[in-house]
Amino acid sequence: MMKKILSAIFLSLAALAATAQQKTTSTDRVIFEIDGKPVMQSEFLREFKRSIGQSQDAPTTACTYEKRQKLEEYVQLFVNFRTKLVDAHNQGFDTTAALSSELASYRDELAAPYLIDSLSLQRLLQEAYERNHYAVRAAHILIKLKKTASPADTLQAYNRAMEVYQRATGGADFLQLAREVSEDQSARDIVDPDRKTVTSRGNSGDLGFFSVFNMVYPFESAAYALQPGQISKPVRSSFGYHIIKMLDKVPYYGKSSLQHIWLSDETTNAEGKIREAYRKLQSGENFGVVARNYSDDRGSAANGGLLPDMAINQMPPEYVKLISQMPLETYSEPFHTEYGWHIIRVVKKEQIPSFEEMAPYYRQRLSRDQRSTVPQGIFIDNMKKRYHFEDYTQMLRAEKPPRGSKAKTIALPVATLNEAVAAMTDSVFRKRWHYADSMITDLSPLFAIGDRKFNARDLLHYIESNQRVEREYDYATYVQSRYNDFINQEVLRYADSRLEQDNADFRELLQEYRNGLLIFSYNDKMIWSRAMADTAGLKKFYEEHSATRSLDNPDHAPYFWNTRARVTIVTVADSNAIPSAKATKIVQQAAAKRTSNGTLRSTLISKVGKAYKDANPVEVRTETLERGKQETLTDNQWRQGTYYYPAEKGYTIVVVEQITPPTIKSLSEARGYYINDYQDYLEGQLMQQLRQRYNVKIHQDVVDETYY
């Protein structure tokens, strides 16, 4: 059954719509006809090349017997596929609600790649791969700013950031400046006000090493654009403005496996002890032994100093710098960090795989990352141009001036968001705002895309459906932000609604899926389900074909049982429970008398020592073993007899009671194979009928002159 399903899906994805218009050259010829409708050589050859994974532009090579055979086989498969499609349409399979529903469930997933700009997506994937080869260490100074800040607040924050930038590039110590002015609280020490002691050391803005996807995209891009020692101008992210200083850049090696020896600064004579440990290593002592004897990290010391595999953003920067320079299975000299004294040994460093291997991972990460908006944003801009987007809030119209004005005309917006802003209340920030028609009196359009227009009521319905709990800010900024989101949503919806009409690639892809679902439904009703339900036909098929099976034919092996042995297996968990010699004798006597398994087990249990009676030390079972598909009997044990197998604590006794030579399987025993064969038989009968009904004609001379 599964083979049939996969076959149908494969063929459906390998074929274009039966009704697709084909571009043909003047030399294109008809390769076959179905019901008087031609299928051209060019179409067939294109689908054949797709089926074998050959590029459409690949040059034609010499024809071999194997190549010719492959092409001839595909001719028959493709003819069958297209003939079934014709019959499926004629029987109305394409009009069922089930088909429409199932296709709709696939459509959104199929459409997604067509609703972004593929070139910019590819650039982002390539950019991520190139950046992934390096890790950067950067420090930053943050001037906080809400994403929803007003223009005035944004300008004020930017000016403050520029002042900090001027100080940083004017010679001020960047890390000290971060401690003084950065609004990232991690830059400064946390002090207990009662005890006046430092409870947590600040990082002075030093974020350590990171690589692609570890930071928000604007920050990452700005950092990777710098060279060590350079300072960026203010960079806007969702957190605010950052001034970034590149501290270091090293090759990136993925996760690393390390052993380390660590001594806390609070340990007495920590430096002396770490140097003593280093001398032990130099004298040839094993790193793991030295770690167990010296390291203060008792968690890893018990495991020879081995740490869990870590990425660069999980390690102290000093570790990252050293690892990038150290060969495998070498250890460092002692070095000091803010955490104490260390020696590290590199056990393993990952390598960055090829771009093709990494691309699926990047796509997944990118879908959850801010940069995912870039390809879609470019796509939306392109669709606005293509479908003549108009934003009436950005357009002006001429109006007569008020009385007393000297101007002849004044310019006013064609449309405004004023009524939508006036309709807002604080409840919108608590996800409790509700729309009422009375809020809007002006129903003139705010924007248009293609033949669709949207007014302020449409906007408020969108706002009501897309509220979220957030901090309050001014209504005008809020409504403008939601208006922009609403525009983007409707532009995407409009482009989506036009995909089949305006995008030939998507139209063909969707048709391929439609054909695949259609053929699946057709095959299920006409072949697969019929074979499953037709018990009388299957029985007759078995009776006719089982007689043709031969043990000498390797292809017929699934239809036969190999030599089989009926065995009784006695397992004793512990030899001390009952001696093997005594147990073997009891088992042999039971076999001669054809004693039941239950009686044999009771007899053995009665001989078990008292210390083992509660441990259930004996198991008895009967099995049928098939030669070549079991590991119990060796080649010379396929005869009646008793065989003993010692184990680590106990033993097993196997009694071979009966040997059955190879025999043909019954219908119930080989049902799966015969159903599969019966389906092939029914399909052959069906295709013979369909080829006659639709007057299928294969032009063999064209087939013979088709090369690839």
BELNORHU-V171276 format. One record per residue. N is the residue number from 1. SS is DSSP state (H for helix, E for strand, C for the rest). Layout:
{{N:SS} {N:SS}}
This chain:
{{1:C} {2:H} {3:H} {4:H} {5:H} {6:H} {7:H} {8:H} {9:H} {10:H} {11:H} {12:H} {13:H} {14:C} {15:C} {16:C} {17:C} {18:C} {19:C} {20:C} {21:C} {22:C} {23:C} {24:C} {25:C} {26:C} {27:C} {28:C} {29:C} {30:E} {31:E} {32:E} {33:E} {34:E} {35:C} {36:C} {37:E} {38:E} {39:E} {40:E} {41:H} {42:H} {43:H} {44:H} {45:H} {46:H} {47:H} {48:H} {49:H} {50:H} {51:H} {52:C} {53:C} {54:C} {55:C} {56:C} {57:C} {58:C} {59:C} {60:C} {61:C} {62:C} {63:C} {64:C} {65:H} {66:H} {67:H} {68:H} {69:H} {70:H} {71:H} {72:H} {73:H} {74:H} {75:H} {76:H} {77:H} {78:H} {79:H} {80:H} {81:H} {82:H} {83:H} {84:H} {85:H} {86:H} {87:H} {88:H} {89:H} {90:H} {91:C} {92:C} {93:H} {94:H} {95:H} {96:C} {97:H} {98:H} {99:H} {100:H} {101:H} {102:H} {103:H} {104:H} {105:H} {106:H} {107:H} {108:H} {109:H} {110:H} {111:H} {112:H} {113:H} {114:H} {115:H} {116:C} {117:C} {118:H} {119:H} {120:H} {121:H} {122:H} {123:H} {124:H} {125:H} {126:H} {127:H} {128:H} {129:H} {130:H} {131:H} {132:C} {133:C} {134:E} {135:E} {136:E} {137:E} {138:E} {139:E} {140:E} {141:E} {142:E} {143:E} {144:E} {145:C} {146:C} {147:C} {148:C} {149:C} {150:C} {151:H} {152:H} {153:H} {154:H} {155:H} {156:H} {157:H} {158:H} {159:H} {160:H} {161:H} {162:H} {163:H} {164:H} {165:H} {166:H} {167:H} {168:H} {169:H} {170:C} {171:C} {172:C} {173:C} {174:H} {175:H} {176:H} {177:H} {178:H} {179:H} {180:H} {181:H} {182:C} {183:C} {184:C} {185:H} {186:H} {187:H} {188:C} {189:C} {190:E} {191:E} {192:E} {193:C} {194:C} {195:C} {196:C} {197:E} {198:E} {199:E} {200:E} {201:C} {202:C} {203:C} {204:C} {205:C} {206:E} {207:E} {208:E} {209:E} {210:E} {211:C} {212:C} {213:C} {214:C} {215:C} {216:C} {217:H} {218:H} {219:H} {220:H} {221:H} {222:H} {223:H} {224:H} {225:C} {226:C} {227:C} {228:C} {229:C} {230:C} {231:E} {232:C} {233:C} {234:C} {235:E} {236:E} {237:E} {238:C} {239:C} {240:E} {241:E} {242:E} {243:E} {244:E} {245:E} {246:E} {247:E} {248:E} {249:E} {250:E} {251:E} {252:C} {253:C} {254:C} {255:C} {256:E} {257:E} {258:E} {259:E} {260:E} {261:E} {262:E} {263:E} {264:C} {265:C} {266:C} {267:C} {268:C} {269:C} {270:H} {271:H} {272:H} {273:H} {274:H} {275:H} {276:H} {277:H} {278:H} {279:H} {280:H} {281:H} {282:H} {283:C} {284:C} {285:C} {286:C} {287:H} {288:H} {289:H} {290:H} {291:H} {292:H} {293:H} {294:H} {295:C} {296:C} {297:C} {298:H} {299:H} {300:H} {301:H} {302:C} {303:C} {304:C} {305:C} {306:E} {307:C} {308:C} {309:C} {310:E} {311:C} {312:H} {313:H} {314:H} {315:C} {316:C} {317:H} {318:H} {319:H} {320:H} {321:H} {322:H} {323:H} {324:H} {325:H} {326:C} {327:C} {328:C} {329:C} {330:C} {331:E} {332:C} {333:C} {334:C} {335:E} {336:E} {337:E} {338:C} {339:C} {340:E} {341:E} {342:E} {343:E} {344:E} {345:E} {346:E} {347:E} {348:E} {349:E} {350:C} {351:C} {352:C} {353:C} {354:C} {355:H} {356:H} {357:H} {358:H} {359:H} {360:H} {361:H} {362:H} {363:H} {364:H} {365:H} {366:H} {367:H} {368:C} {369:C} {370:C} {371:C} {372:H} {373:H} {374:H} {375:H} {376:H} {377:H} {378:H} {379:H} {380:H} {381:H} {382:H} {383:H} {384:H} {385:H} {386:H} {387:C} {388:C} {389:C} {390:E} {391:E} {392:H} {393:H} {394:H} {395:C} {396:E} {397:E} {398:E} {399:E} {400:E} {401:C} {402:C} {403:C} {404:C} {405:C} {406:C} {407:C} {408:C} {409:E} {410:E} {411:E} {412:E} {413:E} {414:C} {415:C} {416:C} {417:C} {418:H} {419:H} {420:H} {421:H} {422:H} {423:C} {424:C} {425:C} {426:H} {427:H} {428:H} {429:H} {430:H} {431:C} {432:C} {433:C} {434:C} {435:C} {436:C} {437:H} {438:H} {439:H} {440:C} {441:C} {442:C} {443:C} {444:C} {445:C} {446:C} {447:E} {448:E} {449:E} {450:C} {451:C} {452:E} {453:E} {454:E} {455:C} {456:H} {457:H} {458:H} {459:H} {460:H} {461:H} {462:H} {463:H} {464:H} {465:H} {466:C} {467:C} {468:C} {469:C} {470:C} {471:C} {472:C} {473:C} {474:C} {475:H} {476:H} {477:H} {478:H} {479:H} {480:H} {481:H} {482:H} {483:H} {484:H} {485:H} {486:H} {487:H} {488:H} {489:H} {490:H} {491:H} {492:H} {493:H} {494:H} {495:H} {496:H} {497:H} {498:C} {499:H} {500:H} {501:H} {502:H} {503:C} {504:H} {505:H} {506:H} {507:H} {508:H} {509:H} {510:H} {511:H} {512:H} {513:H} {514:H} {515:H} {516:H} {517:H} {518:H} {519:H} {520:H} {521:H} {522:H} {523:H} {524:H} {525:H} {526:H} {527:H} {528:H} {529:H} {530:H} {531:H} {532:H} {533:H} {534:C} {535:H} {536:H} {537:H} {538:H} {539:H} {540:H} {541:H} {542:H} {543:H} {544:H} {545:H} {546:H} {547:C} {548:C} {549:C} {550:C} {551:C} {552:C} {553:C} {554:H} {555:H} {556:H} {557:H} {558:H} {559:H} {560:E} {561:E} {562:C} {563:C} {564:E} {565:E} {566:E} {567:E} {568:E} {569:E} {570:E} {571:E} {572:E} {573:C} {574:C} {575:C} {576:C} {577:C} {578:C} {579:C} {580:H} {581:H} {582:H} {583:H} {584:H} {585:H} {586:H} {587:H} {588:H} {589:H} {590:H} {591:H} {592:H} {593:C} {594:C} {595:C} {596:C} {597:H} {598:H} {599:H} {600:H} {601:H} {602:H} {603:H} {604:H} {605:H} {606:H} {607:C} {608:C} {609:C} {610:H} {611:H} {612:H} {613:H} {614:H} {615:H} {616:C} {617:C} {618:E} {619:E} {620:E} {621:E} {622:E} {623:E} {624:E} {625:E} {626:E} {627:C} {628:C} {629:C} {630:C} {631:C} {632:C} {633:C} {634:C} {635:H} {636:H} {637:H} {638:C} {639:C} {640:C} {641:E} {642:E} {643:E} {644:E} {645:E} {646:E} {647:C} {648:C} {649:C} {650:C} {651:E} {652:E} {653:E} {654:E} {655:E} {656:E} {657:E} {658:E} {659:E} {660:E} {661:C} {662:C} {663:E} {664:E} {665:C} {666:C} {667:C} {668:C} {669:C} {670:C} {671:H} {672:H} {673:H} {674:H} {675:H} {676:H} {677:H} {678:H} {679:H} {680:H} {681:H} {682:H} {683:H} {684:H} {685:H} {686:H} {687:H} {688:H} {689:H} {690:H} {691:H} {692:H} {693:H} {694:C} {695:C} {696:C} {697:E} {698:E} {699:C} {700:H} {701:H} {702:H} {703:H} {704:H} {705:C} {706:C} {707:C} {708:C}}
